[in-house]
Amino acid sequence: MLAAYALRGLKAGAVAGLAFGLFVVLVASPLVAVAEERAGHHGEHAGDAAHEHATAHDHVDLGPLSVPTGALSTLTNLLGGLGWGVLLGVGFGVAFYLLEPAVPGAGDARVYLLGAAGLLTVSGAPWLAVPPQPPGVEGAALDVRGLWYGGALVAGAAACLASGALYDRLTGAGRDRRVAALVAAGPLAALLVLPVVGPTAAAGEPLVAAYRGVVLAGQVGLWLVLTTAFARFHRRGLDRDATVTADSPAVAPGD
């Protein structure tokens, strides 16, 4: 059974990863290029940035092949997106198998709820503490950002688990679902303290806001496609299992 859930996650992750790779190629990479060019023109290496821009159509020698750098970058982004999607998908399938009984709701609602928790844990909470920074923008040191990212990730996971446990406990005690949902939102609301206690990060420039918006949109889209595809594959798997069970001949007690 675990293998079936992991396989559904792998297939859903492949779909989401390809979609995310296309998003990176068509939207995120051009924005990063603009950010790098702007940083180069405003820094001491403006000449280097101009040189890199002028040689954007150079070729990279790969043994007997000569591949344009643009094509190689596109392929790398697509493969990177596919790999990230597959990794998330398999992890999501295993997590859904383990946590399905504890996730509130039923059917597809459980899939989307766990997907929202995954987005909050992997991206939302860490980015509250250390928002994504475009190239050339000053921010906290890399090691500091890494520590805060890991700590905020753990905090996000703990908040999601605590929220789900509170909701189940209150509804199990007969409380109104709306009241239970309001109380269960408390641990999630506590994450809003992360921007206050986290390391300061440069903000305010239109480029920074646009970059963060694009990164956030990419992650939201990735998780949305992942959960939608997983819900569909999961439904098909359950229907197929039910059909096989219904079509199986009954075995007599004496056989």
HUURCOR-V931381 format. One record per run of one state. SS is the DSSP state (h for helix, s for strand, l for the rest). FROM is the first residue (numbers start at 0). TO is the last residue. If there is no record, write none. Layout:
ss=SS from=FROM to=TO
ss=SS from=FROM to=TO
This chain:
ss=l from=0 to=0
ss=h from=1 to=41
ss=l from=42 to=44
ss=h from=45 to=53
ss=l from=54 to=57
ss=s from=58 to=61
ss=l from=62 to=63
ss=s from=64 to=67
ss=h from=68 to=101
ss=l from=102 to=106
ss=h from=107 to=128
ss=l from=129 to=140
ss=h from=141 to=171
ss=l from=172 to=175
ss=h from=176 to=196
ss=l from=197 to=204
ss=h from=205 to=246
ss=l from=247 to=254
